[in-house]
């Protein structure tokens, strides 16, 4: 992305899109009982409360009544239908893991099978987006967590901590290409969750080959443990490599969420919060998903940046848009065109 002399002036920036992840599939209900919704009605109401606070994108997972992360797509259909009825304009973004929570003490924390995740393209009603990981990767969320981060939570139990320490993201090339094909055929926009520049380069190659043709909405996910960490140098290199026509959200863990989001808001990027990412406000004080949204709205107001309405967020994300070819996608995103046979020179000279 390029920054001109006036790029930090809020009147020259897109309005802020706030994504909220309020369901926190990794947490047990006792970890934050005041903010973890259990019944279907409570889970729908959580979406409503987050929308009213200023979030226009809902990162959706589902819980069973016993508090475990649901792995049943019928429950996803039920929650999506409930959210659609309650806040019809909110962008529904289903988490592509479905649920990575261990099924019992000592069980592994793992993403569901390739075939099961493909079935997200068959959700009914269909969501606006499904997040997609690129390249099989370690996802050790324990690596950068501190004792303060996990204080009073289930992550203090050795079996739980070890399960999340050993977690990996399965996203091999064959699965990625098939998943993109199914999502696009269903009219569902993929939202790319990327851990490194190497994964961004893979996405660019998929676009150049015509495997994906559409708007590029992506999130830089700085979790450490196989992902980038929340280091400003990592962040700025990733931002630099993203094309100008993409829409970029920043995501990280725990008390790094607020400073990273503040930088995102100041730079004209977009923000994500919620208890899936962070439980804390001030050190030792829990902070609900709604409170985190309200905090970002205050930061945006102090910086003079307007928060997008749901309709504006849909326009910024280009929900429902597709492109006809690799060439059109590259042009709209601001990537150099593919090299034509016999053409020499730099990408800029080819454009």
N, C-alpha and C positions, 0 to 999 in steps of 0.2 A: 504494500500500500504506500502511496505517496502522500507526503504532507507538505502543503504550500505554506507561505508565511501566515496566511489567515486561516489555516485548517483547525486551529484550536479555538477559534471564536465560535461560540455555540450557535450563532445564527447561521453559520455555514455548515452545520452538522445535521445529519439525520436525527430525527427524534429518537429518544432512547427506548429500546425494546428491553423489557425486563423479563427474563425467564425465571420461573420459580420451580424448585424441585422439593415439594413439601411432604412427600410420602416416605422418604428415607428407608428404602427396603433393607438396608444393612442393620438398622437399629431394632432392638426389641422394644415392645411397648413400655416396659419399665424404665428404659433409658431416658425417655422424655414423655411421660404419660400426659402432661398438659397439652402436648402438641401432636401426638401421634393418633391419627384417626383410625378407628377400627371398623365400625359398621359402614355399610355402603352409603347411608345417608350422611354420616360424618365425613366420609371421604369426598362426597359431592360438595358438602358445605365448605370443606377446606378449600376446594377450587374457587368457590364463590368468594370466600373471604380474601383469598390471595388476589383475585381479579379486582375486587373492590379497593384493595390497598394499592394497586397500580401495576400488577403483573399481567402481561397480555399473552404470555406463552406458558403453558402448563406442562412440565415434564412429568409424565404420568407412569406410576407403578400402582399396583393394587395389593391390598392386604386381605387375608382371610379373617374371619371373626376371631380366631384364636391368636391373631396378631402376627402370624407368619406371612412372609411375602408370598403372594399368590403366583402360582405357575399355571393357572387355568385361564385360557384365553376367553372362556365364557364370562369370567369375572371382569376381564378387560372390556368386553363388549358392554357389560352392564354399567361399568363406571363411565365409559365414554358416552353412552346414551344419557346417563344422568347429568353429566357435565354439559353436554350439548343442549339439554333442555333448560338447564339452570343459567348458563352463561354462553349462549350460542355463538358469540363472536370470538370467544377466547380460542387461541391457537392450541390445539391438542397435539402434543409431541410425546409419543410413546417411547419409553426407554427400551432400546433394542436388546438388552440382556433378558428382558421379561422380569426375571428376578435372579440375582446372584446369591441370595442369602442361603446359608447352610440349612439343610432340612432337619438337622438334629445336632446335638452335642457331639463334636468330633467329626462331623461330616465336612466335606469340602465346600468352600465357597466357589461356585462355578456358574458360568453362563449356561443357558440351556443349549440343547443340541442344535446343529445346523438346520435340520429339518423343522424343528419346532419354531425356531426364530423366523424361518421362511414364512411360517403361517401368520406372522404379523401382517402380511399383505392381504390376508383374508378377513381381518377384523371388520365387524359390522355392528354399528356404523364405523366407517373408516376414519382414522385420525387424519389430521393435516400433515403430520410428519412422523417418521420413525427414525430414531437415531441409529447410525451405522458406524461401527468401528472398522478400521482399515489396518490390515496386517496383524497377524497373531502376535501377541505381545504380553509381557509380564504386567500384572496390575497389582502390585504389592502396596496396598493403601496404608499399610502399617509403617512403611519406611520413614515417613516424615512426621508421623503423629507423635506427640509428646505425652508425657504422663498427665499434664493438664488437659490435653485434648480428650483423653479417654476416661478421665476421672468420673467415677460413679456410673459408668456404662458397662455393658456386656463385653466390651472390648478388653476389659481388665481380666477376663477369664482367659487362661492360656490357650484353651482349645479354640475359642473364637478368634483370638488374635492370630493364631497360627493358620487358621483357615483363610483369613483375609491376606495374610502374608504370602501365602502360596498361590493366590488366585492368578489366573491367566485369562486373556481375552482371545477366544478363537475367532479368527477372521482371515482365513486363507484366501488366496486369489480366486479360486473357483467359487467358493461360497460368496464372496463379495460380488462378483459379476452376476451370479444368479440372483442374489438378493436385490441388487439394483434393478435387474430386469423385472422382477416380480413387483417391486414397489412402484416402478414407473408404469407398468401395465395396469396397476390398480389405481393410478392417479394419486398416489401418496408420495409426498416430497421427502427424499432422504435428507437428514440433517447429519452432516459428517462430524463425528467426535474424534478429534485428532490429538495425539500425544506428542508428536515430534514433527519437524520439518520433513523427515523422510516419509512420513505418512502423507503429508501434503503433496509431496512429489508424486506419490503413487496415485493420488486423486487426479492430479494434472494429467498423468499418463492415461488414466481411464477416460478422461474427457477427450484427450487427443485421439484416442482410438474409437470414440463414439459409443463407449459403453454407458456413459452417463451424459445426457444432453438436457441441461436445465439450469436454473439458478443455483448458485453455490452458497448455501448457508452452512456455516461450520462453527465449531467451538474448539478453542485451544484448551485442552484439559491438562492442567498442571498438578498432578497428584504425586509425582516422584515414583520410585519403585518400578522403573521401566518406562514411565512417562517423564516428560520434562518436569522439573520442579518449579515452584513459583519464584523464579529468579527473573528480575527485570531484563537481564540480558537475553535469557531464553525467550521471554515474551516479545521483546522488540525484534529479535531476529525472525520469529514466527510472523509477527505483524508485517515486517518488511517483505516477506516472501508471499504473502497473500495478495492476489490480484485486486485491483481497485473496484472491480465489479462484484466482489463477493461481500457477504454480510458476516461479520466476525463477532462472536461472543467469547468472553473470557470466563474460565471456570477454574477454581482451585479448592483447597481444603481448609477448613477450620478458620482460625483467626487471620489467615492470609486472604480470605475472601474479600473483606472490606477494602484493604489497600489495593488489591488487584482490580476490584470493581471500580474504585475511585479513579484509578488510572484509565480504565476502559471508558468511563463516562467523560473524563477530561479529553480523551483523544478522539471521541466520536465513535467509539466502538460500542458494544452492547454488553449487558451484565446478566449474570446468573447468581441466584442465591437460594436459600432454603435448607431445611435440616438434612437433606441428603448430602449436602456439602459441608455444612457447618452447624454446630449446636450453640455457639457462644457469641455473646456480645463482648462486654468487658470480661477480663480474665476471671473465670470461676462463676460467671453469671450466664445462665441459659438464655437463649434468644429464639423466639418462635419464627416460623417462616414469614408470617405476616409482619412481625416487627422488623425482620431483615429487609423486606420490601419497602416498608415505610422509611427505613434508614436510607436506602438507596434513592428514594424519591426526594428526601431532604437534601442529600448530597447533590443530586442533579439540579435541584432548585438553587442551591448555593452557587453552583457553577453556571447557572443560567441556561441549562439545557432542558428542553421540554421533554416530557415523557409521552411516548406514543400511545394513542388510543388503540383499541383492538383493530379497528379498521385500518388505521395507519400502519400498525405492525404487520398486517396481512399484505399491505402494499410494499413495505420494506422487504419482507421475506419473499415477495413475489409468489405467494401461495396460489396454486392452480396454474402457474405458467410452465410451459415446456418449450424447448427449442427444437428446430427441425434437424440439426446436424451438428457434427463436431465443429465445423467451421463457424457456424452461427454461435455456438456456445462459447468458443474461444474468443470471438469478437465481442460478445456481450459482457464477458467477464474481464476483458482487458488483457488476456494472454496474447502473446505473439501467435500468428497463424502457424499451422503445420508447414513444414518445408515442402515445397513442390519439387518434383523431379528436375534435376539440372540446375536448380537455383542455389547460388552460393552467397555467403555473407552472413551478417549478424541477423538475429530475429527482428530487430527494429527495422533494418533495411528491407527485410522481406515483407513487412506489413504494408 
